[in-house]
Amino acid sequence: MTKNPLREAWTAIIRAEDYETHMAAVGQAQANAQLVADYFRACPPAPDAAVLFVGAGTGQMFDFVSPAFLLPCRTTFADINAGYLQRLSARLAAVEGLRCTTVLDDVEESRLAPGFALLLAILVLEHVDWRKAVAVMCRLAAERVFVIIQENPPALATPLTESRTIPGTMNIFKEVRSQLIPASEIAAEFGRHGFTPDYAAEKIVADEKKMAGVGFRRAR
């Protein structure tokens, strides 16, 4: 079987500490956390709704926003890296009453059952076979999907083009390329699966990069 370089990077190479250092230094962790919190305020799931974070990673966002906004929900965090999920669980352990679980799962070939009221993917599509991932996400989501994607100014051709030093194992992205996907293409792909956009927000971070949050709702 041919190795997937991006999958290998996220499962065997990138140290959580290096990833978190980078994301905080460029302001993306903070921006993404706020985008998610703002979305929950604008479009709160119904009480007891099942919520899924795919590619959940280490849960760094909860260093910048309290996970208390998840208290009304039953939340599943999925990722392909068990070490990242352990780090996420440690962050959530102090929140009394939080109903959450973590699971090893691949957004390209998920084994999870459909029926989540809301599915979230934060900077995930750039690192996977994104069309396959969108199809899986639309299968799993009963009602809504919220994605955060990265948009770079024209001078920055790739997601990790930076004006600063990249920490440690994150330098793998000098060899393994992730991808930037135009928002119009993502919207068209969700449309093919019966989802229409119903929410948009954005935040500018270092190097004039944009974190763009887009919400989709299943068409009735």
ROFI-487762 format. One record per residue (C-alpha): x, y negated, z negated; residue number from 1; residue in one letter. Coordinates in pm, whole numbers, plus 32768, in hexadecimal, padded with zeros to 4 digits. Layout:
! ROFI-487762
+------+------+------+-----+------+
!    x !    y !    z ! pos ! code !
+------+------+------+-----+------+
!    X !    Y !    Z ! NUM !    A !
...
+------+------+------+-----+------+
END
This chain:
! ROFI-487762
+------+------+------+-----+------+
!    x !    y !    z ! pos ! code !
+------+------+------+-----+------+
! 8000 ! 8000 ! 8000 !   1 !    M !
! 8084 ! 7EA9 ! 805E !   2 !    T !
! 80C8 ! 7DCB ! 7F34 !   3 !    K !
! 8005 ! 7C89 ! 7F10 !   4 !    N !
! 810D ! 7B83 ! 7EB3 !   5 !    P !
! 8015 ! 7A9A ! 7E09 !   6 !    L !
! 7F7C ! 7BB2 ! 7D3E !   7 !    R !
! 80D6 ! 7C28 ! 7CD6 !   8 !    E !
! 8132 ! 7AC5 ! 7C71 !   9 !    A !
! 8005 ! 7AA3 ! 7B8D !  10 !    W !
! 801A ! 7BFE ! 7AF5 !  11 !    T !
! 8190 ! 7C34 ! 7AD0 !  12 !    A !
! 825A ! 7AF5 ! 7AFE !  13 !    I !
! 81BC ! 79B3 ! 7A81 !  14 !    I !
! 81E7 ! 7985 ! 790A !  15 !    R !
! 80BE ! 78E8 ! 785B !  16 !    A !
! 81A0 ! 77EA ! 77B1 !  17 !    E !
! 822B ! 776E ! 78FD !  18 !    D !
! 80D4 ! 7756 ! 799A !  19 !    Y !
! 8042 ! 7696 ! 7876 !  20 !    E !
! 816D ! 75AB ! 7863 !  21 !    T !
! 8146 ! 7557 ! 79D3 !  22 !    H !
! 7FCE ! 752B ! 79CB !  23 !    M !
! 7FDB ! 7442 ! 789F !  24 !    A !
! 80FF ! 7379 ! 792B !  25 !    A !
! 8045 ! 7326 ! 7A6D !  26 !    V !
! 7EFA ! 72E7 ! 79BC !  27 !    G !
! 7E3F ! 73FC ! 7A6D !  28 !    Q !
! 7DED ! 74C2 ! 7933 !  29 !    A !
! 7D55 ! 738E ! 7891 !  30 !    Q !
! 7C95 ! 7328 ! 79CA !  31 !    A !
! 7C0A ! 7483 ! 7A07 !  32 !    N !
! 7B9D ! 74A4 ! 789C !  33 !    A !
! 7ADE ! 735E ! 78B4 !  34 !    Q !
! 7A3F ! 73BC ! 7A00 !  35 !    L !
! 79BB ! 7500 ! 7969 !  36 !    V !
! 7939 ! 7455 ! 782F !  37 !    A !
! 7892 ! 7347 ! 7900 !  38 !    D !
! 77EC ! 744F ! 79DB !  39 !    Y !
! 775B ! 7501 ! 78AC !  40 !    F !
! 76CD ! 73B7 ! 7830 !  41 !    R !
! 7635 ! 7366 ! 7983 !  42 !    A !
! 75B9 ! 74C6 ! 79D6 !  43 !    C !
! 759C ! 7588 ! 7890 !  44 !    P !
! 754C ! 76F9 ! 78B4 !  45 !    P !
! 7410 ! 7774 ! 7809 !  46 !    A !
! 743B ! 77F0 ! 76A3 !  47 !    P !
! 74CC ! 7950 ! 7697 !  48 !    D !
! 7535 ! 793B ! 7804 !  49 !    A !
! 7648 ! 7A24 ! 787D !  50 !    A !
! 7775 ! 7959 ! 78F2 !  51 !    V !
! 78AB ! 79DD ! 79A3 !  52 !    L !
! 79FF ! 7938 ! 79CE !  53 !    F !
! 7AC3 ! 79EA ! 7AE2 !  54 !    V !
! 7C3C ! 79BF ! 7AEA !  55 !    G !
! 7C16 ! 793D ! 7986 !  56 !    A !
! 7D8B ! 7949 ! 793C !  57 !    G !
! 7E06 ! 78E0 ! 77E6 !  58 !    T !
! 7CE4 ! 77FC ! 778A !  59 !    G !
! 7DC7 ! 76CC ! 7782 !  60 !    Q !
! 7C9C ! 75EB ! 77BC !  61 !    M !
! 7C31 ! 762A ! 7654 !  62 !    F !
! 7D61 ! 7569 ! 75DD !  63 !    D !
! 7CB7 ! 7434 ! 766C !  64 !    F !
! 7B42 ! 7475 ! 763E !  65 !    V !
! 7A9C ! 753C ! 752A !  66 !    S !
! 7A01 ! 7686 ! 759D !  67 !    P !
! 78D3 ! 762E ! 74C8 !  68 !    A !
! 7813 ! 75D6 ! 7604 !  69 !    F !
! 7809 ! 774D ! 7647 !  70 !    L !
! 7759 ! 77A2 ! 74FF !  71 !    L !
! 75FC ! 77BF ! 759B !  72 !    P !
! 7681 ! 78B0 ! 76A5 !  73 !    C !
! 76FC ! 7A15 ! 76BE !  74 !    R !
! 784C ! 79E0 ! 7769 !  75 !    T !
! 7931 ! 7AD1 ! 781E !  76 !    T !
! 7A95 ! 7A71 ! 7877 !  77 !    F !
! 7B35 ! 7B40 ! 798C !  78 !    A !
! 7C99 ! 7B42 ! 7A0E !  79 !    D !
! 7D96 ! 7C31 ! 7AAA !  80 !    I !
! 7E9E ! 7BEC ! 799D !  81 !    N !
! 7E63 ! 7C91 ! 784A !  82 !    A !
! 7F68 ! 7BB6 ! 77A1 !  83 !    G !
! 7EB5 ! 7A7A ! 780F !  84 !    Y !
! 7D6D ! 7B00 ! 7784 !  85 !    L !
! 7E10 ! 7B4A ! 7635 !  86 !    Q !
! 7E84 ! 79E2 ! 7625 !  87 !    R !
! 7D24 ! 796E ! 767C !  88 !    L !
! 7C8A ! 7A4B ! 756C !  89 !    S !
! 7D72 ! 79B4 ! 746A !  90 !    A !
! 7CFD ! 7856 ! 74CB !  91 !    R !
! 7B90 ! 78B7 ! 74A3 !  92 !    L !
! 7BB3 ! 797B ! 7360 !  93 !    A !
! 7B8C ! 7849 ! 7282 !  94 !    A !
! 7A38 ! 77E8 ! 7312 !  95 !    V !
! 792E ! 787E ! 7232 !  96 !    E !
! 77FA ! 7900 ! 72E1 !  97 !    G !
! 7891 ! 7908 ! 743D !  98 !    L !
! 780B ! 7A34 ! 74FB !  99 !    R !
! 7919 ! 7A8E ! 75F4 ! 100 !    C !
! 79D5 ! 7BB2 ! 7684 ! 101 !    T !
! 7B06 ! 7BDB ! 7763 ! 102 !    T !
! 7B2F ! 7CD7 ! 7879 ! 103 !    V !
! 7C3D ! 7D34 ! 7971 ! 104 !    L !
! 7B9F ! 7CFD ! 7AC3 ! 105 !    D !
! 7BFD ! 7C93 ! 7C24 ! 106 !    D !
! 7B25 ! 7B87 ! 7CC3 ! 107 !    V !
! 7B6D ! 7C1A ! 7E19 ! 108 !    E !
! 7AE8 ! 7D72 ! 7DB8 ! 109 !    E !
! 7A22 ! 7D3E ! 7C79 ! 110 !    S !
! 7993 ! 7E62 ! 7BB7 ! 111 !    R !
! 78AB ! 7D81 ! 7AEF ! 112 !    L !
! 7733 ! 7DA0 ! 7B12 ! 113 !    A !
! 7673 ! 7C81 ! 7BB3 ! 114 !    P !
! 7588 ! 7BA2 ! 7AF2 ! 115 !    G !
! 7656 ! 7A85 ! 7A62 ! 116 !    F !
! 758E ! 7944 ! 7A4D ! 117 !    A !
! 76CC ! 787B ! 7A85 ! 118 !    L !
! 7820 ! 78D9 ! 7B0E ! 119 !    L !
! 7950 ! 77F2 ! 7AF9 ! 120 !    L !
! 7A97 ! 7803 ! 7BBA ! 121 !    A !
! 7BA0 ! 7701 ! 7B60 ! 122 !    I !
! 7CBB ! 76E5 ! 7C60 ! 123 !    L !
! 7C84 ! 7850 ! 7CC0 ! 124 !    V !
! 7C31 ! 7841 ! 7E33 ! 125 !    L !
! 7D8B ! 77B3 ! 7E86 ! 126 !    E !
! 7E2F ! 78F5 ! 7E0D ! 127 !    H !
! 7D56 ! 7A0B ! 7E9C ! 128 !    V !
! 7CB4 ! 7A80 ! 7FDC ! 129 !    D !
! 7BBC ! 7968 ! 7FAF ! 130 !    W !
! 7AAB ! 79DA ! 809D ! 131 !    R !
! 7AA4 ! 7B2E ! 7FF8 ! 132 !    K !
! 7A9E ! 7A86 ! 7EA2 ! 133 !    A !
! 797C ! 79A3 ! 7F04 ! 134 !    V !
! 78B5 ! 7AD2 ! 7F79 ! 135 !    A !
! 78F2 ! 7B82 ! 7E2D ! 136 !    V !
! 789D ! 7A4B ! 7D64 ! 137 !    M !
! 7756 ! 7A1F ! 7E1F ! 138 !    C !
! 76FF ! 7B8C ! 7DE2 ! 139 !    R !
! 773E ! 7B69 ! 7C6C ! 140 !    L !
! 7691 ! 7A19 ! 7C3A ! 141 !    A !
! 7518 ! 7A20 ! 7C15 ! 142 !    A !
! 74ED ! 78A8 ! 7C13 ! 143 !    E !
! 761B ! 77C1 ! 7C1A ! 144 !    R !
! 7790 ! 77AF ! 7C64 ! 145 !    V !
! 7882 ! 769C ! 7C02 ! 146 !    F !
! 79DA ! 768D ! 7CA1 ! 147 !    V !
! 7AFD ! 75A1 ! 7C73 ! 148 !    I !
! 7BE5 ! 7581 ! 7D9C ! 149 !    I !
! 7D1C ! 74B4 ! 7DD9 ! 150 !    Q !
! 7D33 ! 73AB ! 7EE7 ! 151 !    E !
! 7E85 ! 7310 ! 7F37 ! 152 !    N !
! 7ED3 ! 71C7 ! 7FE4 ! 153 !    P !
! 7F57 ! 71F4 ! 8149 ! 154 !    P !
! 80C4 ! 71D3 ! 80E1 ! 155 !    A !
! 80AE ! 7308 ! 8003 ! 156 !    L !
! 807F ! 7437 ! 80DC ! 157 !    A !
! 8062 ! 754D ! 7FD8 ! 158 !    T !
! 7FBF ! 7570 ! 7E81 ! 159 !    P !
! 8108 ! 756A ! 7DC3 ! 160 !    L !
! 81B8 ! 744D ! 7E78 ! 161 !    T !
! 8227 ! 7378 ! 7D51 ! 162 !    E !
! 82E3 ! 723F ! 7CF4 ! 163 !    S !
! 8371 ! 72ED ! 7BC0 ! 164 !    R !
! 8430 ! 7425 ! 7B56 ! 165 !    T !
! 8364 ! 7564 ! 7B55 ! 166 !    I !
! 8395 ! 7637 ! 7A1B ! 167 !    P !
! 842E ! 7792 ! 7A19 ! 168 !    G !
! 8369 ! 78A6 ! 7ABF ! 169 !    T !
! 8281 ! 77B0 ! 7B6D ! 170 !    M !
! 839C ! 7789 ! 7C69 ! 171 !    N !
! 831C ! 78CA ! 7D09 ! 172 !    I !
! 8238 ! 77E3 ! 7DCF ! 173 !    F !
! 8365 ! 776C ! 7E92 ! 174 !    K !
! 8362 ! 78CA ! 7F2A ! 175 !    E !
! 81F7 ! 7935 ! 7F0E ! 176 !    V !
! 80FF ! 7843 ! 7FA3 ! 177 !    R !
! 7FA5 ! 7802 ! 7F1E ! 178 !    S !
! 7EB1 ! 7743 ! 7FFA ! 179 !    Q !
! 7DE5 ! 7608 ! 8002 ! 180 !    L !
! 7C85 ! 763C ! 8089 ! 181 !    I !
! 7BB4 ! 751B ! 810F ! 182 !    P !
! 7A7C ! 74E0 ! 803F ! 183 !    A !
! 79AB ! 74E8 ! 817D ! 184 !    S !
! 7A1E ! 764B ! 81C7 ! 185 !    E !
! 79D0 ! 76BC ! 8067 ! 186 !    I !
! 7876 ! 7621 ! 8077 ! 187 !    A !
! 7836 ! 76CA ! 81C7 ! 188 !    A !
! 789F ! 781B ! 813A ! 189 !    E !
! 77BD ! 77FB ! 800D ! 190 !    F !
! 76A9 ! 7796 ! 80FC ! 191 !    G !
! 76D7 ! 78DB ! 81BC ! 192 !    R !
! 7685 ! 7990 ! 8077 ! 193 !    H !
! 7551 ! 78C3 ! 8028 ! 194 !    G !
! 75E2 ! 77BB ! 7F3D ! 195 !    F !
! 75BC ! 7645 ! 7F6B ! 196 !    T !
! 7689 ! 752F ! 7EC3 ! 197 !    P !
! 75D4 ! 7471 ! 7DB0 ! 198 !    D !
! 76EA ! 73CE ! 7CE1 ! 199 !    Y !
! 7837 ! 7324 ! 7D1F ! 200 !    A !
! 793C ! 7277 ! 7C48 ! 201 !    A !
! 7AAF ! 7231 ! 7C60 ! 202 !    E !
! 7BDE ! 71BD ! 7B9E ! 203 !    K !
! 7D29 ! 713A ! 7C20 ! 204 !    I !
! 7E65 ! 71CC ! 7B85 ! 205 !    V !
! 7FDD ! 71AE ! 7BBB ! 206 !    A !
! 805D ! 716A ! 7D1C ! 207 !    D !
! 7EFF ! 70EE ! 7D7F ! 208 !    E !
! 7E80 ! 7252 ! 7D8D ! 209 !    K !
! 7D0E ! 7280 ! 7D59 ! 210 !    K !
! 7C5E ! 7385 ! 7C86 ! 211 !    M !
! 7B0A ! 73A9 ! 7D2E ! 212 !    A !
! 79ED ! 7455 ! 7C7B ! 213 !    G !
! 78CE ! 74D3 ! 7D51 ! 214 !    V !
! 7791 ! 757A ! 7CD6 ! 215 !    G !
! 76BF ! 7663 ! 7DAB ! 216 !    F !
! 7560 ! 76E7 ! 7D70 ! 217 !    R !
! 74C1 ! 781A ! 7E0C ! 218 !    R !
! 73C2 ! 77AA ! 7F0A ! 219 !    A !
! 725D ! 780D ! 7EB6 ! 220 !    R !
+------+------+------+-----+------+
END
